[in-house]
């Protein structure tokens, strides 16, 4: 029988995911000089005009924020905020 995740751990994981989502949307909004509410998590970041310099910058910020190395190609391999969050969640799970 699969082991269940205690309710408090699941709630913490969701809160952490929401915090990371809000933080990442905030970083994108700041780089674009746009309101946070105008950033759609399923729109490819390149559609906003973000370039490779941006990818390097955000990768470095993610590294500082999460405390582990992030390959800048992760930004191109996961072109939306939602895809990037999924990739980061996988990295975090592997690091745990």
N, C-alpha and C positions, 0 to 999 in steps of 0.2 A: 504494500500500500504506500503511495507517495506521501512523503512528509509534508505537512501543511505549514504554511508560513504563519507565525503568530500574528494576530491582528495588529498588534502595536508595531511590528516590523513592517507589515504591509502599509500601514498608515504613514510610517516614517519614510518608506521608499517613495510613496506618492508625493509626500511633502517635499522630499529632496528633488524629485523629478520636476515638480512644479517650480521650485526655486531655481533650478538650473534653466528651465524653459524661460522664466521671466528674466533671468540674468542675461541669457543669450539674446533674447529679443531686444533687451535694453542695449546690449553692445551693438547689435546690428543697427538699431534706430539711431544710436549716437553717431556711428560712422556715417550713416546716411543723412544725418541732421533732419530726421523725420520723427513725427510722434510715434510712440510705441504702438498705439492702437492702429497705425497704418501698416504695420509689419504683419504679413500673413505667413504663418508657419509652413504652408504647403507651396509657397511660391519659390521657385528657384532663386537663390541669392544673386545669380548672374542677371536675372531679370531686373533687379534693382540697380544694376550697373556696378556691382562689386567686382573687383579685379584680384589678381594674384597678390598684390601688395596687401590688400585687405585680408586675404586668406592667411598670409603669414602673420599679420598683426593679430587677428582673432585667434589663431592657433596658439600664439604666445600668451595671449590673455587667458585662454582656456587652461593652458599649462599652469599658469600662475594661480588661477582660481581653483583648479582641481588637484594640483600637485603631482601631475604625471605628464610625461612627454606625449605630445600630440603631433602626429605627422601632418604637415600642412596639406598634403594631398587628401586628407580626410575631408577637407572642405569641398573639394571637387568631386570626390567619390560619393559624397552625401550632400547633394546640392540644395536641399531645403533645410530649414531649421528642424523640422520633424525628423528628417532622415539623419541629420547630424546628431540630434538628441538620442536616437536609437543606437547609433554607432558609439556615442560616448557612454551610454548605459552599458553596452556590451563590454567596452574597455574597463569601466568601473567594476563590473561583475568579475572580469578576468583578474583584476588587480586585488580583489577581496579574498 
